[in-house]
Amino acid sequence: MEKQKVIEAYRRGLITLQECGQILGADKSQLDELVTIEHVRRSVPTKPYVVADNL
């Protein structure tokens, strides 16, 4: 199973954090890091842009 799919299943409440860790073979600290990293990756737009205002 893909890591992202397992993390998504955890976020949707389909599996617990413990089950997520068992599937991925990761401990709690690794899981916290993975879930945070995946959340940050999804928060960043794929095509970021900058808006500038010259006064």
mmCIF entry with sequence, helices, sheets and N, C-alpha, C, O atoms, coordinates in Angstrom:
data_MODEL
# 
_entry.id   MODEL 
# 
_entity.id                         1 
_entity.type                       polymer 
_entity.pdbx_number_of_molecules   1 
# 
_entity_poly.entity_id                      1 
_entity_poly.type                           'polypeptide(L)' 
_entity_poly.nstd_linkage                   no 
_entity_poly.nstd_monomer                   no 
_entity_poly.pdbx_seq_one_letter_code       MEKQKVIEAYRRGLITLQECGQILGADKSQLDELVTIEHVRRSVPTKPYVVADNL 
_entity_poly.pdbx_seq_one_letter_code_can   MEKQKVIEAYRRGLITLQECGQILGADKSQLDELVTIEHVRRSVPTKPYVVADNL 
_entity_poly.pdbx_strand_id                 A 
# 
loop_
_entity_poly_seq.entity_id 
_entity_poly_seq.num 
_entity_poly_seq.mon_id 
_entity_poly_seq.hetero 
1 1  MET n 
1 2  GLU n 
1 3  LYS n 
1 4  GLN n 
1 5  LYS n 
1 6  VAL n 
1 7  ILE n 
1 8  GLU n 
1 9  ALA n 
1 10 TYR n 
1 11 ARG n 
1 12 ARG n 
1 13 GLY n 
1 14 LEU n 
1 15 ILE n 
1 16 THR n 
1 17 LEU n 
1 18 GLN n 
1 19 GLU n 
1 20 CYS n 
1 21 GLY n 
1 22 GLN n 
1 23 ILE n 
1 24 LEU n 
1 25 GLY n 
1 26 ALA n 
1 27 ASP n 
1 28 LYS n 
1 29 SER n 
1 30 GLN n 
1 31 LEU n 
1 32 ASP n 
1 33 GLU n 
1 34 LEU n 
1 35 VAL n 
1 36 THR n 
1 37 ILE n 
1 38 GLU n 
1 39 HIS n 
1 40 VAL n 
1 41 ARG n 
1 42 ARG n 
1 43 SER n 
1 44 VAL n 
1 45 PRO n 
1 46 THR n 
1 47 LYS n 
1 48 PRO n 
1 49 TYR n 
1 50 VAL n 
1 51 VAL n 
1 52 ALA n 
1 53 ASP n 
1 54 ASN n 
1 55 LEU n 
# 
_struct_asym.id          A 
_struct_asym.entity_id   1 
# 
loop_
_struct_conf.conf_type_id 
_struct_conf.id 
_struct_conf.pdbx_PDB_helix_id 
_struct_conf.beg_label_comp_id 
_struct_conf.beg_label_asym_id 
_struct_conf.beg_label_seq_id 
_struct_conf.pdbx_beg_PDB_ins_code 
_struct_conf.end_label_comp_id 
_struct_conf.end_label_asym_id 
_struct_conf.end_label_seq_id 
_struct_conf.pdbx_end_PDB_ins_code 
_struct_conf.beg_auth_comp_id 
_struct_conf.beg_auth_asym_id 
_struct_conf.beg_auth_seq_id 
_struct_conf.end_auth_comp_id 
_struct_conf.end_auth_asym_id 
_struct_conf.end_auth_seq_id 
_struct_conf.pdbx_PDB_helix_class 
_struct_conf.details 
_struct_conf.pdbx_PDB_helix_length 
HELX_P HELX_P1 AA1 LYS A 3  ? ARG A 11 ? LYS A 3  ARG A 11 1 ? 9  
HELX_P HELX_P2 AA2 LEU A 17 ? LEU A 24 ? LEU A 17 LEU A 24 1 ? 8  
HELX_P HELX_P3 AA3 LYS A 28 ? SER A 43 ? LYS A 28 SER A 43 1 ? 16 
# 
_struct_conf_type.id          HELX_P 
_struct_conf_type.criteria    ? 
_struct_conf_type.reference   ? 
# 
loop_
_atom_site.group_PDB 
_atom_site.id 
_atom_site.type_symbol 
_atom_site.label_atom_id 
_atom_site.label_alt_id 
_atom_site.label_comp_id 
_atom_site.label_asym_id 
_atom_site.label_entity_id 
_atom_site.label_seq_id 
_atom_site.pdbx_PDB_ins_code 
_atom_site.Cartn_x 
_atom_site.Cartn_y 
_atom_site.Cartn_z 
_atom_site.occupancy 
_atom_site.B_iso_or_equiv 
_atom_site.pdbx_formal_charge 
_atom_site.auth_seq_id 
_atom_site.auth_comp_id 
_atom_site.auth_asym_id 
_atom_site.auth_atom_id 
_atom_site.pdbx_PDB_model_num 
ATOM 1   N N  . MET A 1 1  ? 0.845   -1.180 0.000  1.00 0.00 ? 1  MET A N  1 
ATOM 2   C CA . MET A 1 1  ? 0.000   0.000  0.000  1.00 0.00 ? 1  MET A CA 1 
ATOM 3   C C  . MET A 1 1  ? 0.889   1.242  0.000  1.00 0.00 ? 1  MET A C  1 
ATOM 4   O O  . MET A 1 1  ? 1.921   1.273  0.672  1.00 0.00 ? 1  MET A O  1 
ATOM 5   N N  . GLU A 1 2  ? 0.488   2.260  -0.752 1.00 0.00 ? 2  GLU A N  1 
ATOM 6   C CA . GLU A 1 2  ? 1.270   3.476  -0.816 1.00 0.00 ? 2  GLU A CA 1 
ATOM 7   C C  . GLU A 1 2  ? 1.178   4.256  0.493  1.00 0.00 ? 2  GLU A C  1 
ATOM 8   O O  . GLU A 1 2  ? 0.134   4.295  1.145  1.00 0.00 ? 2  GLU A O  1 
ATOM 9   N N  . LYS A 1 3  ? 2.297   4.874  0.855  1.00 0.00 ? 3  LYS A N  1 
ATOM 10  C CA . LYS A 1 3  ? 2.372   5.646  2.092  1.00 0.00 ? 3  LYS A CA 1 
ATOM 11  C C  . LYS A 1 3  ? 1.303   6.734  2.128  1.00 0.00 ? 3  LYS A C  1 
ATOM 12  O O  . LYS A 1 3  ? 0.640   6.917  3.148  1.00 0.00 ? 3  LYS A O  1 
ATOM 13  N N  . GLN A 1 4  ? 1.134   7.448  1.033  1.00 0.00 ? 4  GLN A N  1 
ATOM 14  C CA . GLN A 1 4  ? 0.169   8.542  0.994  1.00 0.00 ? 4  GLN A CA 1 
ATOM 15  C C  . GLN A 1 4  ? -1.262  8.053  1.197  1.00 0.00 ? 4  GLN A C  1 
ATOM 16  O O  . GLN A 1 4  ? -2.069  8.727  1.837  1.00 0.00 ? 4  GLN A O  1 
ATOM 17  N N  . LYS A 1 5  ? -1.573  6.887  0.654  1.00 0.00 ? 5  LYS A N  1 
ATOM 18  C CA . LYS A 1 5  ? -2.923  6.331  0.815  1.00 0.00 ? 5  LYS A CA 1 
ATOM 19  C C  . LYS A 1 5  ? -3.180  5.943  2.264  1.00 0.00 ? 5  LYS A C  1 
ATOM 20  O O  . LYS A 1 5  ? -4.282  6.128  2.778  1.00 0.00 ? 5  LYS A O  1 
ATOM 21  N N  . VAL A 1 6  ? -2.160  5.405  2.917  1.00 0.00 ? 6  VAL A N  1 
ATOM 22  C CA . VAL A 1 6  ? -2.302  5.017  4.324  1.00 0.00 ? 6  VAL A CA 1 
ATOM 23  C C  . VAL A 1 6  ? -2.513  6.261  5.180  1.00 0.00 ? 6  VAL A C  1 
ATOM 24  O O  . VAL A 1 6  ? -3.376  6.270  6.059  1.00 0.00 ? 6  VAL A O  1 
ATOM 25  N N  . ILE A 1 7  ? -1.738  7.302  4.932  1.00 0.00 ? 7  ILE A N  1 
ATOM 26  C CA . ILE A 1 7  ? -1.871  8.543  5.694  1.00 0.00 ? 7  ILE A CA 1 
ATOM 27  C C  . ILE A 1 7  ? -3.234  9.177  5.434  1.00 0.00 ? 7  ILE A C  1 
ATOM 28  O O  . ILE A 1 7  ? -3.863  9.691  6.359  1.00 0.00 ? 7  ILE A O  1 
ATOM 29  N N  . GLU A 1 8  ? -3.686  9.147  4.206  1.00 0.00 ? 8  GLU A N  1 
ATOM 30  C CA . GLU A 1 8  ? -5.008  9.684  3.869  1.00 0.00 ? 8  GLU A CA 1 
ATOM 31  C C  . GLU A 1 8  ? -6.110  8.898  4.589  1.00 0.00 ? 8  GLU A C  1 
ATOM 32  O O  . GLU A 1 8  ? -7.077  9.488  5.071  1.00 0.00 ? 8  GLU A O  1 
ATOM 33  N N  . ALA A 1 9  ? -5.970  7.589  4.663  1.00 0.00 ? 9  ALA A N  1 
ATOM 34  C CA . ALA A 1 9  ? -6.949  6.767  5.382  1.00 0.00 ? 9  ALA A CA 1 
ATOM 35  C C  . ALA A 1 9  ? -6.984  7.150  6.863  1.00 0.00 ? 9  ALA A C  1 
ATOM 36  O O  . ALA A 1 9  ? -8.054  7.178  7.470  1.00 0.00 ? 9  ALA A O  1 
ATOM 37  N N  . TYR A 1 10 ? -5.822  7.443  7.443  1.00 0.00 ? 10 TYR A N  1 
ATOM 38  C CA . TYR A 1 10 ? -5.760  7.891  8.839  1.00 0.00 ? 10 TYR A CA 1 
ATOM 39  C C  . TYR A 1 10 ? -6.472  9.230  8.988  1.00 0.00 ? 10 TYR A C  1 
ATOM 40  O O  . TYR A 1 10 ? -7.267  9.410  9.910  1.00 0.00 ? 10 TYR A O  1 
ATOM 41  N N  . ARG A 1 11 ? -6.192  10.173 8.086  1.00 0.00 ? 11 ARG A N  1 
ATOM 42  C CA . ARG A 1 11 ? -6.807  11.503 8.154  1.00 0.00 ? 11 ARG A CA 1 
ATOM 43  C C  . ARG A 1 11 ? -8.326  11.435 8.022  1.00 0.00 ? 11 ARG A C  1 
ATOM 44  O O  . ARG A 1 11 ? -9.035  12.231 8.639  1.00 0.00 ? 11 ARG A O  1 
ATOM 45  N N  . ARG A 1 12 ? -8.827  10.503 7.232  1.00 0.00 ? 12 ARG A N  1 
ATOM 46  C CA . ARG A 1 12 ? -10.268 10.360 7.040  1.00 0.00 ? 12 ARG A CA 1 
ATOM 47  C C  . ARG A 1 12 ? -10.923 9.605  8.190  1.00 0.00 ? 12 ARG A C  1 
ATOM 48  O O  . ARG A 1 12 ? -12.149 9.506  8.253  1.00 0.00 ? 12 ARG A O  1 
ATOM 49  N N  . GLY A 1 13 ? -10.109 9.073  9.102  1.00 0.00 ? 13 GLY A N  1 
ATOM 50  C CA . GLY A 1 13 ? -10.655 8.368  10.247 1.00 0.00 ? 13 GLY A CA 1 
ATOM 51  C C  . GLY A 1 13 ? -10.975 6.912  9.978  1.00 0.00 ? 13 GLY A C  1 
ATOM 52  O O  . GLY A 1 13 ? -11.670 6.265  10.762 1.00 0.00 ? 13 GLY A O  1 
ATOM 53  N N  . LEU A 1 14 ? -10.464 6.392  8.859  1.00 0.00 ? 14 LEU A N  1 
ATOM 54  C CA . LEU A 1 14 ? -10.735 4.996  8.521  1.00 0.00 ? 14 LEU A CA 1 
ATOM 55  C C  . LEU A 1 14 ? -9.865  4.030  9.320  1.00 0.00 ? 14 LEU A C  1 
ATOM 56  O O  . LEU A 1 14 ? -10.258 2.891  9.573  1.00 0.00 ? 14 LEU A O  1 
ATOM 57  N N  . ILE A 1 15 ? -8.674  4.497  9.716  1.00 0.00 ? 15 ILE A N  1 
ATOM 58  C CA . ILE A 1 15 ? -7.777  3.690  10.547 1.00 0.00 ? 15 ILE A CA 1 
ATOM 59  C C  . ILE A 1 15 ? -7.218  4.580  11.652 1.00 0.00 ? 15 ILE A C  1 
ATOM 60  O O  . ILE A 1 15 ? -7.206  5.805  11.534 1.00 0.00 ? 15 ILE A O  1 
ATOM 61  N N  . THR A 1 16 ? -6.759  3.948  12.720 1.00 0.00 ? 16 THR A N  1 
ATOM 62  C CA . THR A 1 16 ? -6.173  4.690  13.832 1.00 0.00 ? 16 THR A CA 1 
ATOM 63  C C  . THR A 1 16 ? -4.698  4.997  13.540 1.00 0.00 ? 16 THR A C  1 
ATOM 64  O O  . THR A 1 16 ? -4.108  4.448  12.609 1.00 0.00 ? 16 THR A O  1 
ATOM 65  N N  . LEU A 1 17 ? -4.124  5.877  14.349 1.00 0.00 ? 17 LEU A N  1 
ATOM 66  C CA . LEU A 1 17 ? -2.708  6.205  14.195 1.00 0.00 ? 17 LEU A CA 1 
ATOM 67  C C  . LEU A 1 17 ? -1.854  4.960  14.429 1.00 0.00 ? 17 LEU A C  1 
ATOM 68  O O  . LEU A 1 17 ? -0.842  4.759  13.757 1.00 0.00 ? 17 LEU A O  1 
ATOM 69  N N  . GLN A 1 18 ? -2.263  4.133  15.377 1.00 0.00 ? 18 GLN A N  1 
ATOM 70  C CA . GLN A 1 18 ? -1.531  2.895  15.652 1.00 0.00 ? 18 GLN A CA 1 
ATOM 71  C C  . GLN A 1 18 ? -1.576  1.956  14.438 1.00 0.00 ? 18 GLN A C  1 
ATOM 72  O O  . GLN A 1 18 ? -0.557  1.373  14.069 1.00 0.00 ? 18 GLN A O  1 
ATOM 73  N N  . GLU A 1 19 ? -2.734  1.813  13.828 1.00 0.00 ? 19 GLU A N  1 
ATOM 74  C CA . GLU A 1 19 ? -2.857  0.968  12.639 1.00 0.00 ? 19 GLU A CA 1 
ATOM 75  C C  . GLU A 1 19 ? -2.032  1.534  11.488 1.00 0.00 ? 19 GLU A C  1 
ATOM 76  O O  . GLU A 1 19 ? -1.399  0.791  10.739 1.00 0.00 ? 19 GLU A O  1 
ATOM 77  N N  . CYS A 1 20 ? -2.048  2.834  11.359 1.00 0.00 ? 20 CYS A N  1 
ATOM 78  C CA . CYS A 1 20 ? -1.252  3.505  10.325 1.00 0.00 ? 20 CYS A CA 1 
ATOM 79  C C  . CYS A 1 20 ? 0.232   3.162  10.522 1.00 0.00 ? 20 CYS A C  1 
ATOM 80  O O  . CYS A 1 20 ? 0.936   2.839  9.566  1.00 0.00 ? 20 CYS A O  1 
ATOM 81  N N  . GLY A 1 21 ? 0.684   3.238  11.759 1.00 0.00 ? 21 GLY A N  1 
ATOM 82  C CA . GLY A 1 21 ? 2.072   2.913  12.066 1.00 0.00 ? 21 GLY A CA 1 
ATOM 83  C C  . GLY A 1 21 ? 2.405   1.462  11.776 1.00 0.00 ? 21 GLY A C  1 
ATOM 84  O O  . GLY A 1 21 ? 3.489   1.163  11.276 1.00 0.00 ? 21 GLY A O  1 
ATOM 85  N N  . GLN A 1 22 ? 1.499   0.568  12.081 1.00 0.00 ? 22 GLN A N  1 
ATOM 86  C CA . GLN A 1 22 ? 1.734   -0.849 11.818 1.00 0.00 ? 22 GLN A CA 1 
ATOM 87  C C  . GLN A 1 22 ? 1.842   -1.118 10.323 1.00 0.00 ? 22 GLN A C  1 
ATOM 88  O O  . GLN A 1 22 ? 2.690   -1.899 9.891  1.00 0.00 ? 22 GLN A O  1 
ATOM 89  N N  . ILE A 1 23 ? 0.986   -0.475 9.531  1.00 0.00 ? 23 ILE A N  1 
ATOM 90  C CA . ILE A 1 23 ? 1.017   -0.675 8.085  1.00 0.00 ? 23 ILE A CA 1 
ATOM 91  C C  . ILE A 1 23 ? 2.316   -0.132 7.496  1.00 0.00 ? 23 ILE A C  1 
ATOM 92  O O  . ILE A 1 23 ? 2.936   -0.764 6.640  1.00 0.00 ? 23 ILE A O  1 
ATOM 93  N N  . LEU A 1 24 ? 2.722   1.055  7.970  1.00 0.00 ? 24 LEU A N  1 
ATOM 94  C CA . LEU A 1 24 ? 3.929   1.694  7.435  1.00 0.00 ? 24 LEU A CA 1 
ATOM 95  C C  . LEU A 1 24 ? 5.215   1.184  8.077  1.00 0.00 ? 24 LEU A C  1 
ATOM 96  O O  . LEU A 1 24 ? 6.306   1.404  7.552  1.00 0.00 ? 24 LEU A O  1 
ATOM 97  N N  . GLY A 1 25 ? 5.084   0.506  9.205  1.00 0.00 ? 25 GLY A N  1 
ATOM 98  C CA . GLY A 1 25 ? 6.268   0.037  9.915  1.00 0.00 ? 25 GLY A CA 1 
ATOM 99  C C  . GLY A 1 25 ? 7.018   1.180  10.560 1.00 0.00 ? 25 GLY A C  1 
ATOM 100 O O  . GLY A 1 25 ? 8.249   1.201  10.559 1.00 0.00 ? 25 GLY A O  1 
ATOM 101 N N  . ALA A 1 26 ? 6.279   2.134  11.112 1.00 0.00 ? 26 ALA A N  1 
ATOM 102 C CA . ALA A 1 26 ? 6.887   3.314  11.716 1.00 0.00 ? 26 ALA A CA 1 
ATOM 103 C C  . ALA A 1 26 ? 6.423   3.446  13.165 1.00 0.00 ? 26 ALA A C  1 
ATOM 104 O O  . ALA A 1 26 ? 5.337   2.994  13.527 1.00 0.00 ? 26 ALA A O  1 
ATOM 105 N N  . ASP A 1 27 ? 7.272   4.079  13.991 1.00 0.00 ? 27 ASP A N  1 
ATOM 106 C CA . ASP A 1 27 ? 6.874   4.324  15.378 1.00 0.00 ? 27 ASP A CA 1 
ATOM 107 C C  . ASP A 1 27 ? 6.175   5.692  15.467 1.00 0.00 ? 27 ASP A C  1 
ATOM 108 O O  . ASP A 1 27 ? 6.065   6.406  14.470 1.00 0.00 ? 27 ASP A O  1 
ATOM 109 N N  . LYS A 1 28 ? 5.707   6.042  16.666 1.00 0.00 ? 28 LYS A N  1 
ATOM 110 C CA . LYS A 1 28 ? 4.893   7.251  16.835 1.00 0.00 ? 28 LYS A CA 1 
ATOM 111 C C  . LYS A 1 28 ? 5.611   8.512  16.394 1.00 0.00 ? 28 LYS A C  1 
ATOM 112 O O  . LYS A 1 28 ? 5.010   9.347  15.717 1.00 0.00 ? 28 LYS A O  1 
ATOM 113 N N  . SER A 1 29 ? 6.876   8.679  16.754 1.00 0.00 ? 29 SER A N  1 
ATOM 114 C CA . SER A 1 29 ? 7.592   9.904  16.384 1.00 0.00 ? 29 SER A CA 1 
ATOM 115 C C  . SER A 1 29 ? 7.760   9.998  14.863 1.00 0.00 ? 29 SER A C  1 
ATOM 116 O O  . SER A 1 29 ? 7.657   11.085 14.294 1.00 0.00 ? 29 SER A O  1 
ATOM 117 N N  . GLN A 1 30 ? 8.015   8.882  14.217 1.00 0.00 ? 30 GLN A N  1 
ATOM 118 C CA . GLN A 1 30 ? 8.128   8.886  12.760 1.00 0.00 ? 30 GLN A CA 1 
ATOM 119 C C  . GLN A 1 30 ? 6.776   9.216  12.122 1.00 0.00 ? 30 GLN A C  1 
ATOM 120 O O  . GLN A 1 30 ? 6.708   9.940  11.129 1.00 0.00 ? 30 GLN A O  1 
ATOM 121 N N  . LEU A 1 31 ? 5.706   8.676  12.704 1.00 0.00 ? 31 LEU A N  1 
ATOM 122 C CA . LEU A 1 31 ? 4.367   8.938  12.171 1.00 0.00 ? 31 LEU A CA 1 
ATOM 123 C C  . LEU A 1 31 ? 4.001   10.413 12.290 1.00 0.00 ? 31 LEU A C  1 
ATOM 124 O O  . LEU A 1 31 ? 3.464   11.005 11.354 1.00 0.00 ? 31 LEU A O  1 
ATOM 125 N N  . ASP A 1 32 ? 4.293   10.999 13.441 1.00 0.00 ? 32 ASP A N  1 
ATOM 126 C CA . ASP A 1 32 ? 3.998   12.417 13.629 1.00 0.00 ? 32 ASP A CA 1 
ATOM 127 C C  . ASP A 1 32 ? 4.696   13.241 12.552 1.00 0.00 ? 32 ASP A C  1 
ATOM 128 O O  . ASP A 1 32 ? 4.107   14.161 11.986 1.00 0.00 ? 32 ASP A O  1 
ATOM 129 N N  . GLU A 1 33 ? 5.936   12.910 12.277 1.00 0.00 ? 33 GLU A N  1 
ATOM 130 C CA . GLU A 1 33 ? 6.708   13.615 11.258 1.00 0.00 ? 33 GLU A CA 1 
ATOM 131 C C  . GLU A 1 33 ? 6.115   13.387 9.862  1.00 0.00 ? 33 GLU A C  1 
ATOM 132 O O  . GLU A 1 33 ? 5.963   14.335 9.092  1.00 0.00 ? 33 GLU A O  1 
ATOM 133 N N  . LEU A 1 34 ? 5.785   12.155 9.540  1.00 0.00 ? 34 LEU A N  1 
ATOM 134 C CA . LEU A 1 34 ? 5.209   11.843 8.222  1.00 0.00 ? 34 LEU A CA 1 
ATOM 135 C C  . LEU A 1 34 ? 3.886   12.557 7.993  1.00 0.00 ? 34 LEU A C  1 
ATOM 136 O O  . LEU A 1 34 ? 3.653   13.128 6.928  1.00 0.00 ? 34 LEU A O  1 
ATOM 137 N N  . VAL A 1 35 ? 3.027   12.520 8.996  1.00 0.00 ? 35 VAL A N  1 
ATOM 138 C CA . VAL A 1 35 ? 1.713   13.142 8.856  1.00 0.00 ? 35 VAL A CA 1 
ATOM 139 C C  . VAL A 1 35 ? 1.869   14.653 8.700  1.00 0.00 ? 35 VAL A C  1 
ATOM 140 O O  . VAL A 1 35 ? 1.159   15.269 7.904  1.00 0.00 ? 35 VAL A O  1 
ATOM 141 N N  . THR A 1 36 ? 2.787   15.252 9.447  1.00 0.00 ? 36 THR A N  1 
ATOM 142 C CA . THR A 1 36 ? 3.022   16.689 9.342  1.00 0.00 ? 36 THR A CA 1 
ATOM 143 C C  . THR A 1 36 ? 3.593   17.052 7.984  1.00 0.00 ? 36 THR A C  1 
ATOM 144 O O  . THR A 1 36 ? 3.139   18.011 7.361  1.00 0.00 ? 36 THR A O  1 
ATOM 145 N N  . ILE A 1 37 ? 4.586   16.297 7.514  1.00 0.00 ? 37 ILE A N  1 
ATOM 146 C CA . ILE A 1 37 ? 5.205   16.575 6.219  1.00 0.00 ? 37 ILE A CA 1 
ATOM 147 C C  . ILE A 1 37 ? 4.175   16.459 5.107  1.00 0.00 ? 37 ILE A C  1 
ATOM 148 O O  . ILE A 1 37 ? 4.124   17.319 4.227  1.00 0.00 ? 37 ILE A O  1 
ATOM 149 N N  . GLU A 1 38 ? 3.356   15.418 5.126  1.00 0.00 ? 38 GLU A N  1 
ATOM 150 C CA . GLU A 1 38 ? 2.350   15.235 4.085  1.00 0.00 ? 38 GLU A CA 1 
ATOM 151 C C  . GLU A 1 38 ? 1.334   16.376 4.119  1.00 0.00 ? 38 GLU A C  1 
ATOM 152 O O  . GLU A 1 38 ? 0.862   16.819 3.071  1.00 0.00 ? 38 GLU A O  1 
ATOM 153 N N  . HIS A 1 39 ? 0.994   16.855 5.324  1.00 0.00 ? 39 HIS A N  1 
ATOM 154 C CA . HIS A 1 39 ? 0.041   17.945 5.440  1.00 0.00 ? 39 HIS A CA 1 
ATOM 155 C C  . HIS A 1 39 ? 0.631   19.225 4.848  1.00 0.00 ? 39 HIS A C  1 
ATOM 156 O O  . HIS A 1 39 ? -0.070  19.959 4.151  1.00 0.00 ? 39 HIS A O  1 
ATOM 157 N N  . VAL A 1 40 ? 1.898   19.499 5.113  1.00 0.00 ? 40 VAL A N  1 
ATOM 158 C CA . VAL A 1 40 ? 2.558   20.690 4.579  1.00 0.00 ? 40 VAL A CA 1 
ATOM 159 C C  . VAL A 1 40 ? 2.648   20.600 3.062  1.00 0.00 ? 40 VAL A C  1 
ATOM 160 O O  . VAL A 1 40 ? 2.408   21.590 2.371  1.00 0.00 ? 40 VAL A O  1 
ATOM 161 N N  . ARG A 1 41 ? 2.987   19.441 2.540  1.00 0.00 ? 41 ARG A N  1 
ATOM 162 C CA . ARG A 1 41 ? 3.076   19.270 1.088  1.00 0.00 ? 41 ARG A CA 1 
ATOM 163 C C  . ARG A 1 41 ? 1.753   19.563 0.408  1.00 0.00 ? 41 ARG A C  1 
ATOM 164 O O  . ARG A 1 41 ? 1.726   20.163 -0.667 1.00 0.00 ? 41 ARG A O  1 
ATOM 165 N N  . ARG A 1 42 ? 0.659   19.148 1.020  1.00 0.00 ? 42 ARG A N  1 
ATOM 166 C CA . ARG A 1 42 ? -0.657  19.369 0.419  1.00 0.00 ? 42 ARG A CA 1 
ATOM 167 C C  . ARG A 1 42 ? -1.092  20.824 0.569  1.00 0.00 ? 42 ARG A C  1 
ATOM 168 O O  . ARG A 1 42 ? -1.914  21.298 -0.215 1.00 0.00 ? 42 ARG A O  1 
ATOM 169 N N  . SER A 1 43 ? -0.557  21.546 1.562  1.00 0.00 ? 43 SER A N  1 
ATOM 170 C CA . SER A 1 43 ? -0.945  22.926 1.801  1.00 0.00 ? 43 SER A CA 1 
ATOM 171 C C  . SER A 1 43 ? -0.295  23.890 0.818  1.00 0.00 ? 43 SER A C  1 
ATOM 172 O O  . SER A 1 43 ? -0.841  24.958 0.539  1.00 0.00 ? 43 SER A O  1 
ATOM 173 N N  . VAL A 1 44 ? 0.866   23.518 0.292  1.00 0.00 ? 44 VAL A N  1 
ATOM 174 C CA . VAL A 1 44 ? 1.596   24.389 -0.620 1.00 0.00 ? 44 VAL A CA 1 
ATOM 175 C C  . VAL A 1 44 ? 1.019   24.239 -2.023 1.00 0.00 ? 44 VAL A C  1 
ATOM 176 O O  . VAL A 1 44 ? 0.913   23.124 -2.533 1.00 0.00 ? 44 VAL A O  1 
ATOM 177 N N  . PRO A 1 45 ? 0.644   25.355 -2.651 1.00 0.00 ? 45 PRO A N  1 
ATOM 178 C CA . PRO A 1 45 ? 0.106   25.250 -4.004 1.00 0.00 ? 45 PRO A CA 1 
ATOM 179 C C  . PRO A 1 45 ? 1.146   24.715 -4.981 1.00 0.00 ? 45 PRO A C  1 
ATOM 180 O O  . PRO A 1 45 ? 2.346   24.934 -4.811 1.00 0.00 ? 45 PRO A O  1 
ATOM 181 N N  . THR A 1 46 ? 0.673   24.015 -5.999 1.00 0.00 ? 46 THR A N  1 
ATOM 182 C CA . THR A 1 46 ? 1.603   23.432 -6.961 1.00 0.00 ? 46 THR A CA 1 
ATOM 183 C C  . THR A 1 46 ? 2.250   24.489 -7.837 1.00 0.00 ? 46 THR A C  1 
ATOM 184 O O  . THR A 1 46 ? 3.373   24.308 -8.309 1.00 0.00 ? 46 THR A O  1 
ATOM 185 N N  . LYS A 1 47 ? 1.547   25.592 -8.055 1.00 0.00 ? 47 LYS A N  1 
ATOM 186 C CA . LYS A 1 47 ? 2.096   26.694 -8.849 1.00 0.00 ? 47 LYS A CA 1 
ATOM 187 C C  . LYS A 1 47 ? 2.002   27.981 -8.029 1.00 0.00 ? 47 LYS A C  1 
ATOM 188 O O  . LYS A 1 47 ? 1.103   28.794 -8.244 1.00 0.00 ? 47 LYS A O  1 
ATOM 189 N N  . PRO A 1 48 ? 2.927   28.161 -7.094 1.00 0.00 ? 48 PRO A N  1 
ATOM 190 C CA . PRO A 1 48 ? 2.868   29.352 -6.250 1.00 0.00 ? 48 PRO A CA 1 
ATOM 191 C C  . PRO A 1 48 ? 3.119   30.618 -7.080 1.00 0.00 ? 48 PRO A C  1 
ATOM 192 O O  . PRO A 1 48 ? 3.816   30.584 -8.094 1.00 0.00 ? 48 PRO A O  1 
ATOM 193 N N  . TYR A 1 49 ? 2.555   31.694 -6.641 1.00 0.00 ? 49 TYR A N  1 
ATOM 194 C CA . TYR A 1 49 ? 2.774   32.956 -7.320 1.00 0.00 ? 49 TYR A CA 1 
ATOM 195 C C  . TYR A 1 49 ? 3.009   34.039 -6.281 1.00 0.00 ? 49 TYR A C  1 
ATOM 196 O O  . TYR A 1 49 ? 2.713   33.867 -5.098 1.00 0.00 ? 49 TYR A O  1 
ATOM 197 N N  . VAL A 1 50 ? 3.550   35.162 -6.748 1.00 0.00 ? 50 VAL A N  1 
ATOM 198 C CA . VAL A 1 50 ? 3.859   36.267 -5.861 1.00 0.00 ? 50 VAL A CA 1 
ATOM 199 C C  . VAL A 1 50 ? 3.093   37.484 -6.346 1.00 0.00 ? 50 VAL A C  1 
ATOM 200 O O  . VAL A 1 50 ? 3.031   37.754 -7.545 1.00 0.00 ? 50 VAL A O  1 
ATOM 201 N N  . VAL A 1 51 ? 2.517   38.210 -5.414 1.00 0.00 ? 51 VAL A N  1 
ATOM 202 C CA . VAL A 1 51 ? 1.841   39.454 -5.745 1.00 0.00 ? 51 VAL A CA 1 
ATOM 203 C C  . VAL A 1 51 ? 2.660   40.581 -5.147 1.00 0.00 ? 51 VAL A C  1 
ATOM 204 O O  . VAL A 1 51 ? 2.946   40.590 -3.949 1.00 0.00 ? 51 VAL A O  1 
ATOM 205 N N  . ALA A 1 52 ? 3.034   41.534 -5.991 1.00 0.00 ? 52 ALA A N  1 
ATOM 206 C CA . ALA A 1 52 ? 3.819   42.674 -5.532 1.00 0.00 ? 52 ALA A CA 1 
ATOM 207 C C  . ALA A 1 52 ? 3.049   43.956 -5.819 1.00 0.00 ? 52 ALA A C  1 
ATOM 208 O O  . ALA A 1 52 ? 2.365   44.063 -6.837 1.00 0.00 ? 52 ALA A O  1 
ATOM 209 N N  . ASP A 1 53 ? 3.161   44.905 -4.938 1.00 0.00 ? 53 ASP A N  1 
ATOM 210 C CA . ASP A 1 53 ? 2.495   46.183 -5.114 1.00 0.00 ? 53 ASP A CA 1 
ATOM 211 C C  . ASP A 1 53 ? 3.541   47.278 -4.939 1.00 0.00 ? 53 ASP A C  1 
ATOM 212 O O  . ASP A 1 53 ? 4.112   47.439 -3.861 1.00 0.00 ? 53 ASP A O  1 
ATOM 213 N N  . ASN A 1 54 ? 3.777   48.009 -5.980 1.00 0.00 ? 54 ASN A N  1 
ATOM 214 C CA . ASN A 1 54 ? 4.729   49.112 -5.921 1.00 0.00 ? 54 ASN A CA 1 
ATOM 215 C C  . ASN A 1 54 ? 3.979   50.404 -5.669 1.00 0.00 ? 54 ASN A C  1 
ATOM 216 O O  . ASN A 1 54 ? 3.165   50.832 -6.487 1.00 0.00 ? 54 ASN A O  1 
ATOM 217 N N  . LEU A 1 55 ? 4.254   51.013 -4.550 1.00 0.00 ? 55 LEU A N  1 
ATOM 218 C CA . LEU A 1 55 ? 3.558   52.263 -4.205 1.00 0.00 ? 55 LEU A CA 1 
ATOM 219 C C  . LEU A 1 55 ? 4.364   53.451 -4.633 1.00 0.00 ? 55 LEU A C  1 
ATOM 220 O O  . LEU A 1 55 ? 3.943   54.590 -4.428 1.00 0.00 ? 55 LEU A O  1 
# 
